[in-house]
Amino acid sequence: MITGKKFAEQARSEKYDNIKYAQADCQGFVEKVLYDSGCRKPDGSAYNWKGSNSMWRNALSWKGTPEECKERFGEIPLGAWVFIVKYDGGEVEKGYHDSEGNAVHVGIYVGNDETRDSTRNAKRDGVGYRPLKDWNRIGLCKFLDYSVNNKDNKIDRSKEIINYFRSLLDELERMITE
């Protein structure tokens, strides 16, 4: 399993510096870094969620606010996924009828209160950095190992492993029923 630290180091790579938003939106950037760091589906293909809302709901073993993350783990682990989640009804528009909110943006925590994401706005077009304070939710990807870079090593790996095998079983079940 790829470590959160390796994932964060990959996200910092200069190879992403000139990627424009049209080439990789926020979801595409996170998926590209995941693939480039060696994290792939069991068949070797890249993960491809249906936007940041799908990532928020389907790719995480833990999620909460930055404060909850620091309280639970002592720090925000390198490689954690950062989200901007709004409670504006946009999730219903996208087909989600739950209380999870509308995840409108996703990025990667790379350390030192800094994140990396892809966005298009008045300040930039594509991959760049922004401060951690710009995000209101944190998620730990169930396909990454955060235990080695967490100083208190409080992350319960058993839940991550169980969720990983559940996703494999779900994928196998889908393939059998098709």
QUIFEN-V507526 format. One record per residue. N is the residue number from 1. RES is the residue in three letters. PSI is psi as a letter, one per 20 degrees, with the letter a starting at -180 (NA if undefined). D_LAST is the distance of its C-alpha to the last C-alpha in whole Angstrom. Layout:
N|RES|PSI|D_LAST, N|RES|PSI|D_LAST
This chain:
1|MET|p|29, 2|ILE|p|30, 3|THR|q|33, 4|GLY|h|34, 5|LYS|g|37, 6|LYS|h|36, 7|PHE|g|33, 8|ALA|g|36, 9|GLU|g|38, 10|GLN|g|36, 11|ALA|h|36, 12|ARG|i|39, 13|SER|p|39, 14|GLU|i|41, 15|LYS|i|39, 16|TYR|i|37, 17|ASP|h|40, 18|ASN|j|40, 19|ILE|p|37, 20|LYS|q|37, 21|TYR|h|35, 22|ALA|h|33, 23|GLN|h|32, 24|ALA|o|30, 25|ASP|a|30, 26|CYS|g|31, 27|GLN|g|27, 28|GLY|h|27, 29|PHE|g|30, 30|VAL|g|29, 31|GLU|h|26, 32|LYS|g|28, 33|VAL|g|30, 34|LEU|g|27, 35|TYR|g|26, 36|ASP|h|30, 37|SER|i|31, 38|GLY|j|28, 39|CYS|o|25, 40|ARG|r|22, 41|LYS|r|18, 42|PRO|h|18, 43|ASP|j|17, 44|GLY|i|20, 45|SER|r|19, 46|ALA|q|20, 47|TYR|q|20, 48|ASN|n|19, 49|TRP|r|20, 50|LYS|l|20, 51|GLY|r|24, 52|SER|h|26, 53|ASN|g|25, 54|SER|g|22, 55|MET|g|24, 56|TRP|h|26, 57|ARG|h|23, 58|ASN|i|21, 59|ALA|j|23, 60|LEU|q|26, 61|SER|i|27, 62|TRP|q|30, 63|LYS|q|32, 64|GLY|a|35, 65|THR|r|38, 66|PRO|h|40, 67|GLU|g|43, 68|GLU|h|40, 69|CYS|g|39, 70|LYS|h|43, 71|GLU|g|44, 72|ARG|g|41, 73|PHE|i|41, 74|GLY|i|44, 75|GLU|r|43, 76|ILE|o|40, 77|PRO|q|38, 78|LEU|p|38, 79|GLY|i|35, 80|ALA|q|34, 81|TRP|p|32, 82|VAL|q|34, 83|PHE|q|33, 84|ILE|o|35, 85|VAL|p|34, 86|LYS|q|35, 87|TYR|m|35, 88|ASP|j|36, 89|GLY|i|33, 90|GLY|h|31, 91|GLU|h|28, 92|VAL|g|28, 93|GLU|h|28, 94|LYS|j|25, 95|GLY|j|23, 96|TYR|o|24, 97|HIS|m|26, 98|ASP|a|27, 99|SER|k|30, 100|GLU|i|29, 101|GLY|a|31, 102|ASN|o|30, 103|ALA|o|30, 104|VAL|i|32, 105|HIS|q|32, 106|VAL|q|31, 107|GLY|a|33, 108|ILE|p|34, 109|TYR|p|37, 110|VAL|j|39, 111|GLY|r|42, 112|ASN|l|46, 113|ASP|k|45, 114|GLU|q|43, 115|THR|r|39, 116|ARG|p|38, 117|ASP|r|35, 118|SER|p|35, 119|THR|r|36, 120|ARG|o|38, 121|ASN|a|41, 122|ALA|h|45, 123|LYS|h|46, 124|ARG|r|43, 125|ASP|n|40, 126|GLY|b|38, 127|VAL|p|37, 128|GLY|a|40, 129|TYR|q|42, 130|ARG|q|43, 131|PRO|q|44, 132|LEU|h|42, 133|LYS|i|44, 134|ASP|i|42, 135|TRP|q|39, 136|ASN|i|39, 137|ARG|q|36, 138|ILE|q|34, 139|GLY|q|31, 140|LEU|o|31, 141|CYS|p|27, 142|LYS|i|25, 143|PHE|j|25, 144|LEU|q|29, 145|ASP|o|32, 146|TYR|i|34, 147|SER|h|37, 148|VAL|h|39, 149|ASN|j|40, 150|ASN|o|41, 151|LYS|h|44, 152|ASP|i|44, 153|ASN|l|41, 154|LYS|i|40, 155|ILE|p|36, 156|ASP|n|34, 157|ARG|h|32, 158|SER|h|30, 159|LYS|h|28, 160|GLU|g|27, 161|ILE|g|26, 162|ILE|g|24, 163|ASN|h|23, 164|TYR|g|21, 165|PHE|h|20, 166|ARG|g|18, 167|SER|h|17, 168|LEU|g|16, 169|LEU|g|14, 170|ASP|g|12, 171|GLU|g|11, 172|LEU|g|10, 173|GLU|g|9, 174|ARG|g|6, 175|MET|h|5, 176|ILE|h|6, 177|THR|i|4, 178|GLU|NA|0
